Amino acid sequence: MTIKTKLLIFVGLITIVLMVQFLLPFFGQSHVVRMEPGYSIPFDLDANPSFHSNNSRFFYLVTRSGVQYRRVSDMSAHWTESIGFTRAMTVARGDIIAVGEQSGGRSVHVFNPSGLMFTAEFDDPIVSFFVNETGFLSVILQTSFGYRIYVHNQQSIRAGVPLYSQNIADALVFPLAVDVSENGRYIAVAIVDVNVWKTTTIQFRYINDSDARAAGVDVHQGLFAAVMLEELIYTIRFMADNRLIIATPSEIRCYQIITRPYLVSEPQRAWTINLQNELSHIGFDGNRHLVYVTGDRHLNTLNGSSVGTVYIVNMNGTHVGEFNLGRRATHLSVGHGAVIVGSDRNFHAIDLRGNHLWEHNSLHYTSDMLFIDGTNTVLVVGANRAEVNVRRRVRVNEFENVFDTLSD
């Protein structure tokens, strides 16, 4: 580096520092806030990693070689479970994750923060699987006659008998999604009938024979109600108080199951949100809030929202927060009572009221960003490593250390 170049850099840095020192006191501040990198963990480019953290100082890391539960403080492994996957698929709810093969697997491993809870193995290939926050695993299998649904938990695996099973023998009728209520009493099954174009039926069933018998419904089926929709669905999810969220291209519905002693339980529609835009992303904060992001407006819609608008909804169906990203979203994650929404390398954090917390522009490709250990600590996932970043308030005079690089 020539002397002239060093002088130009020196003058430029002096100008920046003087501007910061002048402007910040003018606004009553003597600090700046910036994202500082911390510990990181590398992984292979073909590791197909996935991460999950539930308002904790720990996080799950799933790769082709297995599952790890790591500390945020130093990225060390609290425990490791070595399982070989061709391409791992992870689903998570609360503190629980379930891991299996992305296609054609015949086993699912369920973990909690203490380690492996149980492994469920099947004779037929798995189409999809789901887990709830209390460790109920739902699995859809492809069979020679059609499809089969099983529900397991830790106790049923030990007993060797599923908590619930359902056969679907029509090749043109297939289960799309399954969810179990937090208390393990109800199961909701979304079934698509391709005989009738874009028709989805949401079946409400009892899991336990005793509940079905007490309500006077078929013990072997447990079916006590059904809702038919003339469109496909994005997702179904049980929330607090036996409320089921159903998201479709045109609306988000909420049904609450009303429990009546010695009578058949009844799902009642609690509220509906009509969507004027396509759903870009949807996420959930625990079992009390849902978050969705808008995509393009539907055809012939005059009052749609701007692309990239974030809405936060509570379980009364009330929009309690809103934030406009100003562009098409490519990322959404929820945790610690807050939301991260991103577009390419630009990320924003907002609270559940829609208040802006911070903005971060990543310098490199970022496939995922999630809160860990609070809203000022995030895990930034790149192409071949994940890094803990912490937002810190830095005194203005700490900028002086940039001149150390000029002394060589």
VMD Tcl script that draws the C-alpha trace (Angstrom):
set ca {
  {0.00 0.00 0.00}
  {1.47 3.40 -1.02}
  {1.84 6.35 1.36}
  {-0.69 8.31 -0.71}
  {-3.26 5.51 -0.41}
  {-2.72 5.27 3.36}
  {-3.18 9.03 3.71}
  {-6.43 8.94 1.73}
  {-7.78 6.09 3.88}
  {-6.65 7.92 7.03}
  {-8.39 11.16 6.03}
  {-11.57 9.24 5.13}
  {-11.66 7.46 8.50}
  {-10.99 10.71 10.35}
  {-13.95 12.27 8.54}
  {-16.26 9.35 9.45}
  {-15.23 9.43 13.12}
  {-15.68 13.20 13.36}
  {-19.13 12.96 11.79}
  {-20.18 10.20 14.19}
  {-18.81 12.07 17.21}
  {-20.57 15.25 16.08}
  {-23.93 13.86 15.03}
  {-24.59 11.31 17.78}
  {-24.22 13.76 20.70}
  {-26.45 16.13 18.72}
  {-29.18 13.48 18.94}
  {-28.45 12.79 22.60}
  {-26.52 9.55 22.06}
  {-22.90 8.47 22.51}
  {-23.24 4.90 21.28}
  {-23.94 3.07 18.07}
  {-25.51 -0.39 17.80}
  {-23.99 -2.98 15.53}
  {-24.12 -6.72 14.93}
  {-20.97 -8.45 16.15}
  {-20.03 -12.01 15.09}
  {-19.30 -14.62 17.73}
  {-18.79 -18.36 17.74}
  {-19.45 -20.29 14.55}
  {-19.76 -23.89 13.45}
  {-18.75 -25.12 9.99}
  {-20.52 -27.81 7.99}
  {-20.10 -29.42 4.58}
  {-21.83 -27.89 1.58}
  {-23.89 -31.07 1.16}
  {-24.77 -31.41 4.86}
  {-28.35 -30.16 4.28}
  {-28.43 -28.55 7.75}
  {-31.54 -27.42 9.60}
  {-31.73 -25.50 12.88}
  {-34.37 -25.03 15.57}
  {-34.43 -23.13 18.84}
  {-37.41 -22.54 21.13}
  {-36.75 -19.46 23.27}
  {-33.67 -21.17 24.65}
  {-29.92 -20.81 25.09}
  {-29.59 -24.04 23.14}
  {-30.42 -25.00 19.57}
  {-30.81 -28.16 17.50}
  {-28.55 -28.79 14.52}
  {-29.62 -31.57 12.13}
  {-27.32 -32.72 9.32}
  {-26.84 -35.85 7.23}
  {-24.74 -37.37 10.02}
  {-27.22 -36.89 12.87}
  {-28.62 -34.52 15.48}
  {-26.83 -32.23 17.91}
  {-28.07 -30.01 20.73}
  {-25.66 -27.09 21.09}
  {-25.09 -24.26 23.55}
  {-25.35 -20.73 22.24}
  {-22.64 -19.47 24.60}
  {-19.74 -21.36 23.00}
  {-21.40 -23.53 20.30}
  {-20.30 -26.70 22.12}
  {-22.44 -29.84 21.81}
  {-24.58 -30.63 24.87}
  {-25.34 -34.01 23.30}
  {-24.98 -35.73 19.93}
  {-27.02 -38.53 18.36}
  {-25.29 -40.10 15.35}
  {-27.82 -41.17 12.72}
  {-27.05 -41.46 9.02}
  {-29.46 -39.74 6.63}
  {-29.41 -39.50 2.88}
  {-31.24 -36.18 3.14}
  {-32.71 -35.33 6.53}
  {-36.11 -33.71 6.97}
  {-36.91 -31.92 10.24}
  {-40.25 -30.80 11.68}
  {-40.39 -28.93 14.97}
  {-42.91 -27.71 17.52}
  {-41.92 -26.07 20.79}
  {-39.02 -27.97 22.33}
  {-39.67 -31.09 20.23}
  {-38.23 -32.02 16.85}
  {-38.85 -35.06 14.64}
  {-36.28 -36.12 12.06}
  {-36.55 -38.60 9.20}
  {-35.64 -39.06 5.59}
  {-36.98 -36.46 3.20}
  {-38.27 -39.17 0.89}
  {-38.92 -42.89 1.21}
  {-37.76 -43.37 4.79}
  {-39.26 -45.91 7.18}
  {-38.34 -44.44 10.56}
  {-38.72 -41.16 12.45}
  {-36.64 -40.07 15.45}
  {-38.21 -37.73 18.02}
  {-36.04 -35.58 20.30}
  {-36.48 -33.23 23.23}
  {-33.78 -31.12 24.96}
  {-32.67 -34.19 26.96}
  {-31.98 -36.24 23.83}
  {-33.68 -39.02 21.89}
  {-37.22 -39.66 23.15}
  {-38.12 -42.52 20.81}
  {-37.76 -43.94 17.32}
  {-40.85 -45.04 15.38}
  {-40.23 -47.65 12.67}
  {-42.67 -48.74 9.96}
  {-42.98 -51.44 7.30}
  {-44.17 -49.00 4.63}
  {-42.51 -45.86 3.22}
  {-43.29 -42.56 4.92}
  {-45.01 -39.87 2.86}
  {-44.88 -37.17 5.55}
  {-44.76 -36.78 9.31}
  {-45.73 -34.18 11.92}
  {-45.10 -33.60 15.62}
  {-46.75 -31.48 18.30}
  {-45.29 -29.72 21.34}
  {-46.08 -32.58 23.72}
  {-44.34 -35.25 21.64}
  {-47.21 -36.80 19.65}
  {-45.88 -38.02 16.31}
  {-48.26 -38.35 13.35}
  {-47.12 -40.28 10.28}
  {-48.69 -40.78 6.85}
  {-47.60 -44.02 5.14}
  {-47.94 -45.16 1.53}
  {-49.33 -48.71 1.49}
  {-50.28 -51.26 -1.14}
  {-53.97 -50.36 -0.73}
  {-53.65 -46.59 -0.30}
  {-52.58 -44.73 2.83}
  {-52.35 -45.34 6.56}
  {-52.10 -42.80 9.40}
  {-50.44 -43.64 12.70}
  {-50.10 -41.58 15.88}
  {-47.41 -42.49 18.43}
  {-45.88 -41.05 21.57}
  {-43.19 -42.30 23.93}
  {-45.60 -44.53 25.85}
  {-47.17 -46.14 22.78}
  {-43.77 -46.99 21.35}
  {-42.88 -48.77 24.60}
  {-46.22 -50.62 24.50}
  {-45.76 -51.51 20.82}
  {-49.29 -50.34 19.91}
  {-50.12 -47.03 18.17}
  {-52.38 -44.57 19.94}
  {-54.37 -44.13 16.75}
  {-54.52 -45.61 13.24}
  {-56.62 -44.87 10.17}
  {-56.69 -46.53 6.76}
  {-57.58 -44.75 3.52}
  {-58.16 -47.33 0.81}
  {-59.19 -45.05 -2.09}
  {-56.24 -44.32 -4.36}
  {-57.79 -40.99 -5.39}
  {-58.22 -39.80 -1.80}
  {-55.06 -38.97 0.10}
  {-54.21 -37.35 3.45}
  {-52.40 -34.06 3.08}
  {-51.71 -33.00 6.68}
  {-52.27 -34.25 10.22}
  {-52.09 -32.53 13.60}
  {-52.78 -33.60 17.19}
  {-54.05 -31.26 19.89}
  {-51.71 -30.34 22.71}
  {-53.64 -32.49 25.21}
  {-53.49 -35.49 22.87}
  {-57.26 -35.88 22.77}
  {-58.10 -34.77 19.24}
  {-56.65 -35.34 15.79}
  {-57.35 -33.26 12.69}
  {-56.77 -34.84 9.26}
  {-56.84 -32.87 6.01}
  {-57.87 -35.17 3.16}
  {-57.84 -34.25 -0.53}
  {-60.29 -35.95 -2.88}
  {-59.00 -35.69 -6.45}
  {-62.30 -37.14 -7.70}
  {-63.67 -33.68 -6.90}
  {-61.21 -31.03 -8.08}
  {-59.61 -29.02 -5.26}
  {-61.81 -30.33 -2.48}
  {-60.29 -30.75 0.97}
  {-62.09 -32.26 3.95}
  {-60.87 -31.56 7.47}
  {-61.85 -34.48 9.69}
  {-62.07 -34.07 13.46}
  {-61.57 -37.33 15.35}
  {-61.05 -38.61 18.86}
  {-57.73 -40.33 19.38}
  {-58.76 -42.45 22.38}
  {-61.39 -45.17 22.17}
  {-62.68 -44.14 25.60}
  {-63.51 -40.62 24.40}
  {-65.26 -41.97 21.29}
  {-67.22 -44.51 23.36}
  {-68.30 -41.87 25.88}
  {-69.51 -39.61 23.05}
  {-71.34 -42.46 21.33}
  {-69.39 -42.38 18.06}
  {-67.73 -45.22 16.17}
  {-64.88 -46.37 18.40}
  {-62.80 -47.61 15.46}
  {-63.08 -44.35 13.53}
  {-63.51 -41.69 16.23}
  {-64.95 -39.28 13.66}
  {-67.19 -36.64 15.25}
  {-67.17 -33.75 12.74}
  {-65.90 -32.70 9.31}
  {-65.50 -29.44 7.40}
  {-65.37 -29.37 3.59}
  {-63.40 -26.70 1.74}
  {-63.54 -26.12 -2.02}
  {-59.82 -25.51 -2.28}
  {-56.51 -26.99 -1.21}
  {-54.87 -25.97 2.07}
  {-51.46 -24.68 3.07}
  {-51.42 -25.96 6.63}
  {-53.45 -27.01 9.66}
  {-52.26 -26.46 13.20}
  {-53.71 -26.88 16.68}
  {-53.19 -23.89 18.94}
  {-54.17 -23.07 22.53}
  {-57.58 -24.15 23.90}
  {-58.14 -26.79 21.21}
  {-58.23 -24.18 18.43}
  {-57.39 -25.41 14.94}
  {-55.94 -23.01 12.38}
  {-56.66 -23.81 8.72}
  {-54.81 -21.75 6.12}
  {-55.95 -21.82 2.49}
  {-55.17 -19.60 -0.53}
  {-58.28 -17.48 0.15}
  {-58.61 -17.39 3.94}
  {-57.34 -18.31 7.37}
  {-59.96 -19.99 9.54}
  {-59.97 -20.85 13.22}
  {-62.19 -23.56 14.69}
  {-62.47 -24.16 18.42}
  {-63.45 -27.61 19.61}
  {-66.10 -27.29 22.30}
  {-65.84 -30.16 24.78}
  {-69.18 -31.37 26.15}
  {-69.13 -34.07 28.86}
  {-70.73 -37.33 27.70}
  {-71.71 -35.67 24.40}
  {-70.01 -35.35 21.04}
  {-67.45 -32.53 20.93}
  {-68.21 -29.84 18.37}
  {-65.86 -27.65 16.30}
  {-67.24 -24.12 16.08}
  {-65.83 -21.52 13.71}
  {-64.28 -18.83 15.92}
  {-63.17 -16.40 13.22}
  {-62.11 -16.03 9.59}
  {-59.58 -13.76 7.88}
  {-60.29 -13.24 4.19}
  {-57.06 -12.98 2.22}
  {-56.80 -10.42 -0.56}
  {-53.23 -11.55 -1.31}
  {-51.44 -14.82 -1.82}
  {-49.78 -16.22 1.31}
  {-46.04 -15.81 1.01}
  {-45.13 -17.25 4.43}
  {-46.91 -18.31 7.60}
  {-45.42 -18.96 11.05}
  {-46.46 -19.31 14.68}
  {-45.30 -17.88 17.99}
  {-45.96 -20.71 20.41}
  {-49.67 -21.50 20.43}
  {-50.98 -17.95 20.92}
  {-50.07 -15.99 17.78}
  {-49.79 -16.61 14.06}
  {-47.77 -14.52 11.63}
  {-48.31 -14.32 7.90}
  {-46.68 -12.40 5.05}
  {-48.46 -11.30 1.90}
  {-47.44 -12.10 -1.65}
  {-49.02 -10.82 -4.86}
  {-52.60 -9.61 -4.78}
  {-55.25 -12.02 -6.00}
  {-56.64 -11.34 -9.45}
  {-59.42 -8.75 -9.57}
  {-58.63 -7.63 -6.02}
  {-58.82 -3.89 -5.44}
  {-58.06 -3.64 -1.72}
  {-55.16 -6.01 -1.29}
  {-52.11 -5.29 0.84}
  {-48.67 -4.34 -0.41}
  {-46.38 -7.26 -1.21}
  {-44.25 -8.10 1.83}
  {-46.71 -6.92 4.51}
  {-46.36 -8.81 7.80}
  {-49.48 -9.37 9.92}
  {-49.53 -10.71 13.50}
  {-52.81 -12.25 14.69}
  {-53.80 -13.42 18.17}
  {-56.12 -16.30 18.95}
  {-59.14 -14.00 19.01}
  {-58.55 -13.36 15.32}
  {-57.42 -9.79 15.95}
  {-54.60 -8.21 13.97}
  {-52.36 -6.98 16.78}
  {-49.33 -6.02 14.69}
  {-48.35 -5.03 11.17}
  {-45.10 -4.24 9.37}
  {-44.39 -3.44 5.74}
  {-41.18 -4.96 4.44}
  {-41.56 -3.04 1.20}
  {-40.53 -5.92 -1.03}
  {-41.16 -9.63 -1.57}
  {-40.23 -11.71 1.48}
  {-37.88 -14.67 1.18}
  {-37.60 -15.50 4.89}
  {-39.76 -15.68 8.02}
  {-38.89 -16.98 11.47}
  {-40.65 -16.47 14.79}
  {-39.41 -16.78 18.37}
  {-38.90 -14.98 21.68}
  {-42.12 -13.05 21.12}
  {-40.74 -11.47 17.96}
  {-40.44 -11.96 14.20}
  {-37.59 -11.92 11.70}
  {-38.68 -11.19 8.15}
  {-36.17 -10.97 5.35}
  {-35.71 -10.34 1.66}
  {-32.52 -11.85 0.28}
  {-29.75 -10.44 2.54}
  {-31.83 -7.72 4.22}
  {-33.48 -8.71 7.51}
  {-35.79 -6.89 9.92}
  {-36.79 -7.83 13.47}
  {-40.17 -6.70 14.81}
  {-42.10 -7.44 17.99}
  {-45.60 -8.90 18.07}
  {-47.06 -5.38 17.91}
  {-45.27 -4.69 14.67}
  {-42.74 -2.34 16.26}
  {-39.40 -2.31 14.46}
  {-36.54 -3.63 16.62}
  {-33.59 -3.64 14.22}
  {-32.40 -4.09 10.67}
  {-29.44 -6.17 9.52}
  {-27.82 -6.47 6.09}
  {-25.89 -9.69 5.72}
  {-22.59 -9.49 3.85}
  {-22.88 -13.04 2.50}
  {-25.49 -15.55 1.37}
  {-27.85 -16.32 4.27}
  {-30.18 -19.30 4.08}
  {-31.70 -18.85 7.53}
  {-31.73 -16.49 10.50}
  {-33.41 -17.25 13.82}
  {-33.55 -15.80 17.30}
  {-31.59 -17.60 20.00}
  {-31.26 -16.43 23.61}
  {-33.27 -13.25 23.08}
  {-34.16 -10.82 20.32}
  {-30.65 -9.34 20.13}
  {-28.94 -12.67 19.48}
  {-29.43 -14.49 16.19}
  {-28.06 -17.55 14.48}
  {-27.06 -16.65 10.93}
  {-26.86 -19.67 8.61}
  {-24.72 -19.41 5.49}
  {-23.63 -21.81 2.80}
  {-21.06 -23.69 4.89}
  {-21.27 -22.35 8.45}
  {-23.63 -21.01 11.09}
  {-22.56 -18.06 13.22}
  {-23.92 -16.46 16.37}
  {-24.36 -12.70 15.94}
  {-25.05 -10.41 18.89}
  {-26.28 -6.84 18.67}
  {-24.22 -4.65 21.01}
  {-24.07 -0.99 21.88}
  {-20.58 0.26 21.08}
  {-19.12 3.54 22.29}
  {-18.15 6.00 19.58}
  {-14.50 6.14 20.73}
  {-14.19 2.42 20.00}
  {-14.00 3.38 16.33}
  {-10.44 4.49 17.07}
  {-9.21 0.90 16.80}
  {-9.70 1.02 13.02}
  {-6.48 3.02 12.80}
  {-4.44 0.08 14.11}
  {-4.54 -1.47 10.63}
  {-2.66 1.52 9.23}
  {0.41 1.12 11.45}
  {1.92 -1.83 9.54}
}
mol new
graphics top color blue
foreach p $ca { graphics top sphere $p radius 0.5 }
foreach p [lrange $ca 0 end-1] q [lrange $ca 1 end] { graphics top cylinder $p $q radius 0.2 }
display resetview
